[in-house]
Amino acid sequence: MSHIFLYGPSGAGKSTIGKILANNLNLLFIDLDRVIETKTGMSIPQIMDQKGELAFRDLETVALKDALAVGHASSVTNAQDKVIALGGGALLRAENRTFVENNGKVILLMVGLDTLVERLNSHSNKRPLLAGDLREKLTSLLAKRKEHYNSFPLHLDANQTPEKLAWQIQALLGRFHLSAMGEYDVIVCQVSNLTNFPMQSPIIVTDKNIAKFHLKKVESILQASDYAARSVLVLAGEEHKNLETISRLWKCFLENGLDRKSTVIALGGGVIGDMTGFAASTYMRGIDWIAVPTTLLSMVDASLGGKTGFDLPEGKNLIGSFYPPKLVLADPSFLLTLPEREMRSGMAEVVKHGIISDPELFDLCSRGLDWVKANLEEVVKRAIAVKIKVIEEDPYEKGFRAALNLGHTVGHAVELVSKFELRHGEAIAIGMVAEAQYAERIGAAKKGLSQVIAQVLSTFGLPTSIPEEMSRKAMIRAMRVDKKKNAASIRFALPVEIGKVELVNVSNLGSVLEWIDDGP
Ligand SMILES: NC(=O)c1ccc[n+]([C@@H]2O[C@H](COP(=O)([O-])OP(=O)(O)OC[C@H]3O[C@@H](n4cnc5c(N)ncnc54)[C@H](O)[C@@H]3O)[C@@H](O)[C@H]2O)c1
């Protein structure tokens, strides 16, 4: 359980933001001051006046403990978690602070003095410790509490719209609730939290590479919650993302007695996730599944958005379904065992997400692989936030979701023509630079953008130019085949600047590659 406590001075916006945040996360919202007022039948100033600050703090301590015990029947997954707005001095008491820090995360919201004065001016009479000259009182109160407020590690500047701030809190905590296609939580946390979520007779699907490092741990987490440790191991790699493996999964589900209420846990990269999701979507007309991604690419991309499927000999991902999991739990510590090439390849998607809509993430990426490895949690959370924003807006790829294809039109062609010698991320890195160069040539992007992108990608050892020897003709053929066979033009997601892409239809594919078709 991890409650979210919003803290900071009166006027920082805890109640407004708390309501939006709770709504976004499908959690219960509790405003502690309102609870105390309801319980005592007195306003906070009345309690302060008539009973004194000490008595008020006692009431606060009791209210805090009671608040955590209230249930929330309508929540889909993590039923007991809540968003709680605390009074401006609620954590001055050590007992309260220890209690909240043991039960969740405290987010400290801060705004400048002028804004606080402006916000509180209209109702300063309701704030007991601020009666009299508001600016003077506030200045002295903030000075008194400065050290206390500064001692909370998660600070946010609350000088922005409540909606933006709520989203920033979500990205900071790595907590999201998706509802555009099915309802599910996406959470960045330790895998030990897995059993906080409802599941029935679970079975793990994974491959040998992952099992070697992580299966025992996940099995023992299940066993600690009295589930049987059951698992199915499939062969690793894209070459096994096929109907044969799917059939094996269906058979294993049957042999293990899975019924319509059972839960399948996909422990692995995009290959395991795609196949497990597809097998779950079709077994007994659909059973629950949980994604526990173990590669960077699957954490920030493949496990989000509900696409499942497998390959045919004729092409990748030709069979599939939209079937979101019931939960995505991303534990960045899984990445510590990921082969270096997979890690670098995954970084291409992270950089892509920065280019699409998070310039700060792009800047963080420019610090290189060592910095990323030391700050995996932050990088994973930010990159996940970008993808979720896009897929919630356009779950079935009718419009803006195509922004996620940045680098992919050229990239898929490079991947295909290289006969998959290049990892997906390596091909996408090449694609992003080629598409940025094209955007510059047609005036959609400022000169130099492609170079900025190439520079960041190369810090991860990713390739940034189409191999000389690669047949441009074959690439154009591949671009046309890539799921858009009969289209006269292909829609590209072109980078316009870092943080912004534009969808552009292109009919002359040769111009993207600076290549003139001179016939057969
Ligand atoms: N569904 C979607 O929306 C979506 C989006 C993008 C990509 N994909 C799919 O994802 C697949 C690629 O996924 P991927 O890049 O995660 O590759 P992957 O699943 O093939 O995993 C890469 C390799 O790393 C190993 N591995 C995984 N986690 C490990 C760990 N923690 N420690 C050690 N080894 C580990 C795997 O066994 C495998 O050999 C493709 O099939 C692609 O089509 C799907």
Ligand as a Chemical Component Dictionary entry (heavy atoms), coordinates in Angstrom:
data_LIG
# 
_chem_comp.id                   LIG 
_chem_comp.type                 NON-POLYMER 
_chem_comp.pdbx_formal_charge   0 
_chem_comp.three_letter_code    LIG 
# 
loop_
_chem_comp_atom.comp_id 
_chem_comp_atom.atom_id 
_chem_comp_atom.alt_atom_id 
_chem_comp_atom.type_symbol 
_chem_comp_atom.charge 
_chem_comp_atom.model_Cartn_x 
_chem_comp_atom.model_Cartn_y 
_chem_comp_atom.model_Cartn_z 
_chem_comp_atom.pdbx_ordinal 
LIG N1  N1  N 0  2.772  -4.337  -28.109 1  
LIG C1  C1  C 0  3.370  -3.241  -28.470 2  
LIG O1  O1  O 0  2.770  -2.141  -28.466 3  
LIG C2  C2  C 0  4.827  -3.292  -28.855 4  
LIG C3  C3  C 0  5.553  -2.098  -28.997 5  
LIG C4  C4  C 0  6.896  -2.186  -29.318 6  
LIG C5  C5  C 0  7.493  -3.433  -29.508 7  
LIG N2  N2  N 1  6.764  -4.560  -29.383 8  
LIG C6  C6  C 0  7.367  -5.883  -29.579 9  
LIG O2  O2  O 0  8.354  -6.069  -28.578 10 
LIG C7  C7  C 0  9.290  -7.032  -29.048 11 
LIG C8  C8  C 0  10.672 -6.599  -28.658 12 
LIG O3  O3  O 0  10.725 -6.554  -27.256 13 
LIG P1  P1  P 0  12.086 -6.385  -26.432 14 
LIG O4  O4  O 0  12.934 -5.375  -27.072 15 
LIG O5  O5  O -1 11.688 -6.243  -25.035 16 
LIG O6  O6  O 0  12.847 -7.752  -26.725 17 
LIG P2  P2  P 0  12.663 -9.245  -26.179 18 
LIG O7  O7  O 0  11.380 -9.436  -25.532 19 
LIG O8  O8  O 0  13.015 -10.122 -27.311 20 
LIG O9  O9  O 0  13.822 -9.338  -25.089 21 
LIG C9  C9  C 0  15.161 -9.182  -25.492 22 
LIG C10 C10 C 0  16.069 -10.243 -24.892 23 
LIG O10 O10 O 0  16.360 -9.918  -23.562 24 
LIG C11 C11 C 0  16.087 -11.018 -22.688 25 
LIG N3  N3  N 0  15.673 -10.413 -21.439 26 
LIG C12 C12 C 0  14.502 -9.765  -21.196 27 
LIG N4  N4  N 0  14.530 -9.207  -19.982 28 
LIG C13 C13 C 0  15.711 -9.521  -19.429 29 
LIG C14 C14 C 0  16.321 -9.198  -18.192 30 
LIG N5  N5  N 0  15.729 -8.398  -17.299 31 
LIG N6  N6  N 0  17.552 -9.694  -17.940 32 
LIG C15 C15 C 0  18.186 -10.452 -18.867 33 
LIG N7  N7  N 0  17.668 -10.760 -20.065 34 
LIG C16 C16 C 0  16.450 -10.297 -20.347 35 
LIG C17 C17 C 0  15.051 -11.819 -23.408 36 
LIG O11 O11 O 0  15.084 -13.153 -23.045 37 
LIG C18 C18 C 0  15.460 -11.638 -24.864 38 
LIG O12 O12 O 0  16.460 -12.542 -25.194 39 
LIG C19 C19 C 0  9.070  -7.147  -30.529 40 
LIG O13 O13 O 0  8.480  -8.388  -30.807 41 
LIG C20 C20 C 0  8.116  -6.031  -30.864 42 
LIG O14 O14 O 0  7.257  -6.358  -31.935 43 
LIG C21 C21 C 0  5.447  -4.502  -29.057 44 
# 
loop_
_chem_comp_bond.comp_id 
_chem_comp_bond.atom_id_1 
_chem_comp_bond.atom_id_2 
_chem_comp_bond.value_order 
_chem_comp_bond.pdbx_ordinal 
LIG N1  C1  SING 1  
LIG C1  O1  DOUB 2  
LIG C1  C2  SING 3  
LIG C2  C3  SING 4  
LIG C2  C21 DOUB 5  
LIG C3  C4  DOUB 6  
LIG C4  C5  SING 7  
LIG C5  N2  DOUB 8  
LIG N2  C6  SING 9  
LIG N2  C21 SING 10 
LIG C6  O2  SING 11 
LIG C6  C20 SING 12 
LIG O2  C7  SING 13 
LIG C7  C8  SING 14 
LIG C7  C19 SING 15 
LIG C8  O3  SING 16 
LIG O3  P1  SING 17 
LIG P1  O4  DOUB 18 
LIG P1  O5  SING 19 
LIG P1  O6  SING 20 
LIG O6  P2  SING 21 
LIG P2  O7  DOUB 22 
LIG P2  O8  SING 23 
LIG P2  O9  SING 24 
LIG O9  C9  SING 25 
LIG C9  C10 SING 26 
LIG C10 O10 SING 27 
LIG C10 C18 SING 28 
LIG O10 C11 SING 29 
LIG C11 N3  SING 30 
LIG C11 C17 SING 31 
LIG N3  C12 SING 32 
LIG N3  C16 SING 33 
LIG C12 N4  DOUB 34 
LIG N4  C13 SING 35 
LIG C13 C14 SING 36 
LIG C13 C16 DOUB 37 
LIG C14 N5  SING 38 
LIG C14 N6  DOUB 39 
LIG N6  C15 SING 40 
LIG C15 N7  DOUB 41 
LIG N7  C16 SING 42 
LIG C17 O11 SING 43 
LIG C17 C18 SING 44 
LIG C18 O12 SING 45 
LIG C19 O13 SING 46 
LIG C19 C20 SING 47 
LIG C20 O14 SING 48 
# 
